[in-house]
Amino acid sequence: MNTLTRIGAVALFASMAAGCATIAYSKPGTLDGVAVRGVAYRNGCQAVLIDTNGFYMLWTIPLFSGDLRWDDGKQSIAGGTSFFRDQVGVEELQTALLKIAEARNCDLADVNYFDGDASYAGPSYGGAVGTCFGSSHMSVSAILVPRKAANKEGK
């Protein structure tokens, strides 16, 4: 496999594996009656997960990342891929999480972050070419607690 083919393979992998931002919610009612740390009221809560990936050249130049920018029109993140912007960070995830909670008139409980990085150095990724690329994956999960429900319980 020549060097140009290896670079193309790494670029193709990057476009498929990195650069996607998603939000997932639990079904309404799934957490009814479940004890959630720090929450007295247990009905109407929903779990939310925000997940994003990024792919970098030389670990500093962003090639692709998930698009966590807030879209006021759809009251959610833009989602999808953002080219040449690094949006894989705690600040970006926290901002998106706070905006989701505000848009749904909820408070947050039990917030958890995940962060993982990968390097592509090694013979299976093209050796020296693979050392030029890396990826980062971050996500945050939380429990959305409806504010109206919290007020009914005297909070």
mmCIF file of the C-alpha atoms, coordinates in Angstrom:
data_MODEL
# 
_entry.id   MODEL 
# 
loop_
_atom_site.group_PDB 
_atom_site.id 
_atom_site.type_symbol 
_atom_site.label_atom_id 
_atom_site.label_alt_id 
_atom_site.label_comp_id 
_atom_site.label_asym_id 
_atom_site.label_entity_id 
_atom_site.label_seq_id 
_atom_site.pdbx_PDB_ins_code 
_atom_site.Cartn_x 
_atom_site.Cartn_y 
_atom_site.Cartn_z 
_atom_site.occupancy 
_atom_site.B_iso_or_equiv 
_atom_site.pdbx_formal_charge 
_atom_site.auth_seq_id 
_atom_site.auth_comp_id 
_atom_site.auth_asym_id 
_atom_site.auth_atom_id 
_atom_site.pdbx_PDB_model_num 
ATOM 1   C CA . MET A 1 1   ? 0.000   0.000  0.000  1.00 0.00 ? 1   MET A CA 1 
ATOM 2   C CA . ASN A 1 2   ? 1.617   3.274  -1.046 1.00 0.00 ? 2   ASN A CA 1 
ATOM 3   C CA . THR A 1 3   ? 1.653   6.429  1.091  1.00 0.00 ? 3   THR A CA 1 
ATOM 4   C CA . LEU A 1 4   ? -1.032  8.232  -0.928 1.00 0.00 ? 4   LEU A CA 1 
ATOM 5   C CA . THR A 1 5   ? -3.402  5.266  -0.540 1.00 0.00 ? 5   THR A CA 1 
ATOM 6   C CA . ARG A 1 6   ? -2.736  5.209  3.198  1.00 0.00 ? 6   ARG A CA 1 
ATOM 7   C CA . ILE A 1 7   ? -3.505  8.922  3.519  1.00 0.00 ? 7   ILE A CA 1 
ATOM 8   C CA . GLY A 1 8   ? -6.722  8.398  1.556  1.00 0.00 ? 8   GLY A CA 1 
ATOM 9   C CA . ALA A 1 9   ? -7.713  5.484  3.787  1.00 0.00 ? 9   ALA A CA 1 
ATOM 10  C CA . VAL A 1 10  ? -7.131  7.559  6.929  1.00 0.00 ? 10  VAL A CA 1 
ATOM 11  C CA . ALA A 1 11  ? -9.149  10.462 5.477  1.00 0.00 ? 11  ALA A CA 1 
ATOM 12  C CA . LEU A 1 12  ? -12.001 8.132  4.537  1.00 0.00 ? 12  LEU A CA 1 
ATOM 13  C CA . PHE A 1 13  ? -12.009 6.627  8.015  1.00 0.00 ? 13  PHE A CA 1 
ATOM 14  C CA . ALA A 1 14  ? -12.048 10.114 9.518  1.00 0.00 ? 14  ALA A CA 1 
ATOM 15  C CA . SER A 1 15  ? -15.033 11.212 7.491  1.00 0.00 ? 15  SER A CA 1 
ATOM 16  C CA . MET A 1 16  ? -16.981 8.094  8.473  1.00 0.00 ? 16  MET A CA 1 
ATOM 17  C CA . ALA A 1 17  ? -16.003 7.721  12.119 1.00 0.00 ? 17  ALA A CA 1 
ATOM 18  C CA . ALA A 1 18  ? -15.547 11.267 13.365 1.00 0.00 ? 18  ALA A CA 1 
ATOM 19  C CA . GLY A 1 19  ? -17.397 14.484 13.212 1.00 0.00 ? 19  GLY A CA 1 
ATOM 20  C CA . CYS A 1 20  ? -20.874 13.617 14.347 1.00 0.00 ? 20  CYS A CA 1 
ATOM 21  C CA . ALA A 1 21  ? -22.757 15.195 17.233 1.00 0.00 ? 21  ALA A CA 1 
ATOM 22  C CA . THR A 1 22  ? -25.916 13.595 18.532 1.00 0.00 ? 22  THR A CA 1 
ATOM 23  C CA . ILE A 1 23  ? -28.424 13.927 21.353 1.00 0.00 ? 23  ILE A CA 1 
ATOM 24  C CA . ALA A 1 24  ? -30.377 10.975 22.709 1.00 0.00 ? 24  ALA A CA 1 
ATOM 25  C CA . TYR A 1 25  ? -33.199 11.056 25.253 1.00 0.00 ? 25  TYR A CA 1 
ATOM 26  C CA . SER A 1 26  ? -34.831 8.307  27.265 1.00 0.00 ? 26  SER A CA 1 
ATOM 27  C CA . LYS A 1 27  ? -38.511 7.716  26.559 1.00 0.00 ? 27  LYS A CA 1 
ATOM 28  C CA . PRO A 1 28  ? -40.881 9.800  28.691 1.00 0.00 ? 28  PRO A CA 1 
ATOM 29  C CA . GLY A 1 29  ? -41.974 7.807  31.736 1.00 0.00 ? 29  GLY A CA 1 
ATOM 30  C CA . THR A 1 30  ? -39.013 5.411  31.634 1.00 0.00 ? 30  THR A CA 1 
ATOM 31  C CA . LEU A 1 31  ? -37.534 6.896  34.818 1.00 0.00 ? 31  LEU A CA 1 
ATOM 32  C CA . ASP A 1 32  ? -40.825 7.309  36.703 1.00 0.00 ? 32  ASP A CA 1 
ATOM 33  C CA . GLY A 1 33  ? -40.305 5.960  40.226 1.00 0.00 ? 33  GLY A CA 1 
ATOM 34  C CA . VAL A 1 34  ? -36.555 5.457  39.747 1.00 0.00 ? 34  VAL A CA 1 
ATOM 35  C CA . ALA A 1 35  ? -34.399 6.920  42.519 1.00 0.00 ? 35  ALA A CA 1 
ATOM 36  C CA . VAL A 1 36  ? -32.186 9.623  41.009 1.00 0.00 ? 36  VAL A CA 1 
ATOM 37  C CA . ARG A 1 37  ? -29.355 10.985 43.122 1.00 0.00 ? 37  ARG A CA 1 
ATOM 38  C CA . GLY A 1 38  ? -30.204 14.476 44.355 1.00 0.00 ? 38  GLY A CA 1 
ATOM 39  C CA . VAL A 1 39  ? -33.821 14.460 43.112 1.00 0.00 ? 39  VAL A CA 1 
ATOM 40  C CA . ALA A 1 40  ? -36.768 14.160 45.502 1.00 0.00 ? 40  ALA A CA 1 
ATOM 41  C CA . TYR A 1 41  ? -39.450 14.215 42.795 1.00 0.00 ? 41  TYR A CA 1 
ATOM 42  C CA . ARG A 1 42  ? -39.238 11.074 40.659 1.00 0.00 ? 42  ARG A CA 1 
ATOM 43  C CA . ASN A 1 43  ? -41.834 11.424 37.897 1.00 0.00 ? 43  ASN A CA 1 
ATOM 44  C CA . GLY A 1 44  ? -41.338 13.183 34.582 1.00 0.00 ? 44  GLY A CA 1 
ATOM 45  C CA . CYS A 1 45  ? -37.533 12.953 34.599 1.00 0.00 ? 45  CYS A CA 1 
ATOM 46  C CA . GLN A 1 46  ? -35.681 12.048 31.416 1.00 0.00 ? 46  GLN A CA 1 
ATOM 47  C CA . ALA A 1 47  ? -32.112 11.003 30.778 1.00 0.00 ? 47  ALA A CA 1 
ATOM 48  C CA . VAL A 1 48  ? -30.191 12.897 28.091 1.00 0.00 ? 48  VAL A CA 1 
ATOM 49  C CA . LEU A 1 49  ? -26.901 12.012 26.386 1.00 0.00 ? 49  LEU A CA 1 
ATOM 50  C CA . ILE A 1 50  ? -24.903 14.382 24.177 1.00 0.00 ? 50  ILE A CA 1 
ATOM 51  C CA . ASP A 1 51  ? -22.122 12.720 22.202 1.00 0.00 ? 51  ASP A CA 1 
ATOM 52  C CA . THR A 1 52  ? -19.509 14.156 19.848 1.00 0.00 ? 52  THR A CA 1 
ATOM 53  C CA . ASN A 1 53  ? -16.294 13.133 18.090 1.00 0.00 ? 53  ASN A CA 1 
ATOM 54  C CA . GLY A 1 54  ? -13.439 14.990 16.470 1.00 0.00 ? 54  GLY A CA 1 
ATOM 55  C CA . PHE A 1 55  ? -10.589 14.060 14.178 1.00 0.00 ? 55  PHE A CA 1 
ATOM 56  C CA . TYR A 1 56  ? -7.289  15.988 14.151 1.00 0.00 ? 56  TYR A CA 1 
ATOM 57  C CA . MET A 1 57  ? -4.096  16.252 12.173 1.00 0.00 ? 57  MET A CA 1 
ATOM 58  C CA . LEU A 1 58  ? -1.008  16.502 14.379 1.00 0.00 ? 58  LEU A CA 1 
ATOM 59  C CA . TRP A 1 59  ? -3.403  16.596 17.382 1.00 0.00 ? 59  TRP A CA 1 
ATOM 60  C CA . THR A 1 60  ? -3.886  20.347 16.975 1.00 0.00 ? 60  THR A CA 1 
ATOM 61  C CA . ILE A 1 61  ? -5.482  20.989 13.586 1.00 0.00 ? 61  ILE A CA 1 
ATOM 62  C CA . PRO A 1 62  ? -9.175  20.069 13.610 1.00 0.00 ? 62  PRO A CA 1 
ATOM 63  C CA . LEU A 1 63  ? -10.357 18.324 10.457 1.00 0.00 ? 63  LEU A CA 1 
ATOM 64  C CA . PHE A 1 64  ? -13.889 17.262 11.494 1.00 0.00 ? 64  PHE A CA 1 
ATOM 65  C CA . SER A 1 65  ? -15.912 17.447 14.668 1.00 0.00 ? 65  SER A CA 1 
ATOM 66  C CA . GLY A 1 66  ? -19.493 17.112 15.729 1.00 0.00 ? 66  GLY A CA 1 
ATOM 67  C CA . ASP A 1 67  ? -21.463 20.349 15.438 1.00 0.00 ? 67  ASP A CA 1 
ATOM 68  C CA . LEU A 1 68  ? -22.551 21.341 18.956 1.00 0.00 ? 68  LEU A CA 1 
ATOM 69  C CA . ARG A 1 69  ? -23.587 24.897 18.029 1.00 0.00 ? 69  ARG A CA 1 
ATOM 70  C CA . TRP A 1 70  ? -27.063 25.754 19.293 1.00 0.00 ? 70  TRP A CA 1 
ATOM 71  C CA . ASP A 1 71  ? -29.828 26.182 16.718 1.00 0.00 ? 71  ASP A CA 1 
ATOM 72  C CA . ASP A 1 72  ? -32.525 28.503 18.147 1.00 0.00 ? 72  ASP A CA 1 
ATOM 73  C CA . GLY A 1 73  ? -34.992 27.489 15.427 1.00 0.00 ? 73  GLY A CA 1 
ATOM 74  C CA . LYS A 1 74  ? -35.080 23.806 16.316 1.00 0.00 ? 74  LYS A CA 1 
ATOM 75  C CA . GLN A 1 75  ? -34.199 24.331 20.016 1.00 0.00 ? 75  GLN A CA 1 
ATOM 76  C CA . SER A 1 76  ? -31.402 21.794 19.736 1.00 0.00 ? 76  SER A CA 1 
ATOM 77  C CA . ILE A 1 77  ? -27.815 21.497 18.587 1.00 0.00 ? 77  ILE A CA 1 
ATOM 78  C CA . ALA A 1 78  ? -27.080 21.802 14.889 1.00 0.00 ? 78  ALA A CA 1 
ATOM 79  C CA . GLY A 1 79  ? -25.789 18.209 14.918 1.00 0.00 ? 79  GLY A CA 1 
ATOM 80  C CA . GLY A 1 80  ? -23.979 16.589 12.048 1.00 0.00 ? 80  GLY A CA 1 
ATOM 81  C CA . THR A 1 81  ? -20.442 17.479 11.015 1.00 0.00 ? 81  THR A CA 1 
ATOM 82  C CA . SER A 1 82  ? -18.491 20.697 11.364 1.00 0.00 ? 82  SER A CA 1 
ATOM 83  C CA . PHE A 1 83  ? -15.373 20.993 9.220  1.00 0.00 ? 83  PHE A CA 1 
ATOM 84  C CA . PHE A 1 84  ? -12.145 22.595 10.506 1.00 0.00 ? 84  PHE A CA 1 
ATOM 85  C CA . ARG A 1 85  ? -13.710 23.538 13.875 1.00 0.00 ? 85  ARG A CA 1 
ATOM 86  C CA . ASP A 1 86  ? -12.909 21.894 17.189 1.00 0.00 ? 86  ASP A CA 1 
ATOM 87  C CA . GLN A 1 87  ? -16.118 21.452 19.146 1.00 0.00 ? 87  GLN A CA 1 
ATOM 88  C CA . VAL A 1 88  ? -15.046 18.488 21.246 1.00 0.00 ? 88  VAL A CA 1 
ATOM 89  C CA . GLY A 1 89  ? -14.653 19.943 24.719 1.00 0.00 ? 89  GLY A CA 1 
ATOM 90  C CA . VAL A 1 90  ? -16.235 20.243 28.140 1.00 0.00 ? 90  VAL A CA 1 
ATOM 91  C CA . GLU A 1 91  ? -17.246 23.865 27.499 1.00 0.00 ? 91  GLU A CA 1 
ATOM 92  C CA . GLU A 1 92  ? -19.109 22.997 24.284 1.00 0.00 ? 92  GLU A CA 1 
ATOM 93  C CA . LEU A 1 93  ? -20.857 20.005 25.877 1.00 0.00 ? 93  LEU A CA 1 
ATOM 94  C CA . GLN A 1 94  ? -21.788 21.976 29.008 1.00 0.00 ? 94  GLN A CA 1 
ATOM 95  C CA . THR A 1 95  ? -23.195 24.854 26.939 1.00 0.00 ? 95  THR A CA 1 
ATOM 96  C CA . ALA A 1 96  ? -25.312 22.457 24.859 1.00 0.00 ? 96  ALA A CA 1 
ATOM 97  C CA . LEU A 1 97  ? -26.528 20.650 27.998 1.00 0.00 ? 97  LEU A CA 1 
ATOM 98  C CA . LEU A 1 98  ? -27.534 23.901 29.720 1.00 0.00 ? 98  LEU A CA 1 
ATOM 99  C CA . LYS A 1 99  ? -29.361 25.132 26.616 1.00 0.00 ? 99  LYS A CA 1 
ATOM 100 C CA . ILE A 1 100 ? -31.253 21.834 26.309 1.00 0.00 ? 100 ILE A CA 1 
ATOM 101 C CA . ALA A 1 101 ? -32.285 22.031 29.974 1.00 0.00 ? 101 ALA A CA 1 
ATOM 102 C CA . GLU A 1 102 ? -33.429 25.639 29.536 1.00 0.00 ? 102 GLU A CA 1 
ATOM 103 C CA . ALA A 1 103 ? -35.354 24.858 26.330 1.00 0.00 ? 103 ALA A CA 1 
ATOM 104 C CA . ARG A 1 104 ? -37.172 22.007 28.114 1.00 0.00 ? 104 ARG A CA 1 
ATOM 105 C CA . ASN A 1 105 ? -37.710 24.043 31.328 1.00 0.00 ? 105 ASN A CA 1 
ATOM 106 C CA . CYS A 1 106 ? -35.703 21.533 33.358 1.00 0.00 ? 106 CYS A CA 1 
ATOM 107 C CA . ASP A 1 107 ? -33.021 21.449 36.005 1.00 0.00 ? 107 ASP A CA 1 
ATOM 108 C CA . LEU A 1 108 ? -30.090 19.042 35.781 1.00 0.00 ? 108 LEU A CA 1 
ATOM 109 C CA . ALA A 1 109 ? -29.139 16.208 38.118 1.00 0.00 ? 109 ALA A CA 1 
ATOM 110 C CA . ASP A 1 110 ? -26.475 13.492 38.097 1.00 0.00 ? 110 ASP A CA 1 
ATOM 111 C CA . VAL A 1 111 ? -24.275 14.989 35.342 1.00 0.00 ? 111 VAL A CA 1 
ATOM 112 C CA . ASN A 1 112 ? -21.480 12.704 34.070 1.00 0.00 ? 112 ASN A CA 1 
ATOM 113 C CA . TYR A 1 113 ? -18.726 13.317 31.488 1.00 0.00 ? 113 TYR A CA 1 
ATOM 114 C CA . PHE A 1 114 ? -16.771 10.847 29.362 1.00 0.00 ? 114 PHE A CA 1 
ATOM 115 C CA . ASP A 1 115 ? -13.564 11.662 27.478 1.00 0.00 ? 115 ASP A CA 1 
ATOM 116 C CA . GLY A 1 116 ? -11.461 9.376  25.311 1.00 0.00 ? 116 GLY A CA 1 
ATOM 117 C CA . ASP A 1 117 ? -8.685  9.899  22.787 1.00 0.00 ? 117 ASP A CA 1 
ATOM 118 C CA . ALA A 1 118 ? -7.173  7.620  20.155 1.00 0.00 ? 118 ALA A CA 1 
ATOM 119 C CA . SER A 1 119 ? -3.959  7.609  18.178 1.00 0.00 ? 119 SER A CA 1 
ATOM 120 C CA . TYR A 1 120 ? -3.511  5.916  14.823 1.00 0.00 ? 120 TYR A CA 1 
ATOM 121 C CA . ALA A 1 121 ? 0.184   5.131  15.123 1.00 0.00 ? 121 ALA A CA 1 
ATOM 122 C CA . GLY A 1 122 ? 0.900   1.546  14.197 1.00 0.00 ? 122 GLY A CA 1 
ATOM 123 C CA . PRO A 1 123 ? 1.312   -0.715 11.199 1.00 0.00 ? 123 PRO A CA 1 
ATOM 124 C CA . SER A 1 124 ? -2.404  -1.282 10.690 1.00 0.00 ? 124 SER A CA 1 
ATOM 125 C CA . TYR A 1 125 ? -3.013  2.456  10.172 1.00 0.00 ? 125 TYR A CA 1 
ATOM 126 C CA . GLY A 1 126 ? -0.100  3.144  7.875  1.00 0.00 ? 126 GLY A CA 1 
ATOM 127 C CA . GLY A 1 127 ? 2.771   3.534  10.331 1.00 0.00 ? 127 GLY A CA 1 
ATOM 128 C CA . ALA A 1 128 ? 4.251   7.028  10.152 1.00 0.00 ? 128 ALA A CA 1 
ATOM 129 C CA . VAL A 1 129 ? 1.200   8.431  8.361  1.00 0.00 ? 129 VAL A CA 1 
ATOM 130 C CA . GLY A 1 130 ? -1.009  7.244  11.215 1.00 0.00 ? 130 GLY A CA 1 
ATOM 131 C CA . THR A 1 131 ? 1.056   9.161  13.766 1.00 0.00 ? 131 THR A CA 1 
ATOM 132 C CA . CYS A 1 132 ? -0.075  12.398 12.109 1.00 0.00 ? 132 CYS A CA 1 
ATOM 133 C CA . PHE A 1 133 ? -3.736  11.806 13.014 1.00 0.00 ? 133 PHE A CA 1 
ATOM 134 C CA . GLY A 1 134 ? -5.723  11.382 16.204 1.00 0.00 ? 134 GLY A CA 1 
ATOM 135 C CA . SER A 1 135 ? -9.295  11.492 17.388 1.00 0.00 ? 135 SER A CA 1 
ATOM 136 C CA . SER A 1 136 ? -11.172 12.581 20.464 1.00 0.00 ? 136 SER A CA 1 
ATOM 137 C CA . HIS A 1 137 ? -14.557 11.448 21.754 1.00 0.00 ? 137 HIS A CA 1 
ATOM 138 C CA . MET A 1 138 ? -16.536 13.203 24.486 1.00 0.00 ? 138 MET A CA 1 
ATOM 139 C CA . SER A 1 139 ? -20.009 12.827 25.876 1.00 0.00 ? 139 SER A CA 1 
ATOM 140 C CA . VAL A 1 140 ? -22.101 14.076 28.768 1.00 0.00 ? 140 VAL A CA 1 
ATOM 141 C CA . SER A 1 141 ? -25.144 12.456 30.322 1.00 0.00 ? 141 SER A CA 1 
ATOM 142 C CA . ALA A 1 142 ? -27.576 13.947 32.799 1.00 0.00 ? 142 ALA A CA 1 
ATOM 143 C CA . ILE A 1 143 ? -31.076 13.662 34.208 1.00 0.00 ? 143 ILE A CA 1 
ATOM 144 C CA . LEU A 1 144 ? -33.521 16.381 33.154 1.00 0.00 ? 144 LEU A CA 1 
ATOM 145 C CA . VAL A 1 145 ? -35.838 17.242 36.070 1.00 0.00 ? 145 VAL A CA 1 
ATOM 146 C CA . PRO A 1 146 ? -38.941 19.256 35.106 1.00 0.00 ? 146 PRO A CA 1 
ATOM 147 C CA . ARG A 1 147 ? -39.059 22.559 37.018 1.00 0.00 ? 147 ARG A CA 1 
ATOM 148 C CA . LYS A 1 148 ? -42.853 22.464 37.356 1.00 0.00 ? 148 LYS A CA 1 
ATOM 149 C CA . ALA A 1 149 ? -42.582 19.061 39.034 1.00 0.00 ? 149 ALA A CA 1 
ATOM 150 C CA . ALA A 1 150 ? -39.880 20.273 41.414 1.00 0.00 ? 150 ALA A CA 1 
ATOM 151 C CA . ASN A 1 151 ? -42.107 23.204 42.447 1.00 0.00 ? 151 ASN A CA 1 
ATOM 152 C CA . LYS A 1 152 ? -45.003 20.831 43.217 1.00 0.00 ? 152 LYS A CA 1 
ATOM 153 C CA . GLU A 1 153 ? -42.773 18.962 45.658 1.00 0.00 ? 153 GLU A CA 1 
ATOM 154 C CA . GLY A 1 154 ? -41.896 22.174 47.497 1.00 0.00 ? 154 GLY A CA 1 
ATOM 155 C CA . LYS A 1 155 ? -38.358 22.583 46.200 1.00 0.00 ? 155 LYS A CA 1 
# 
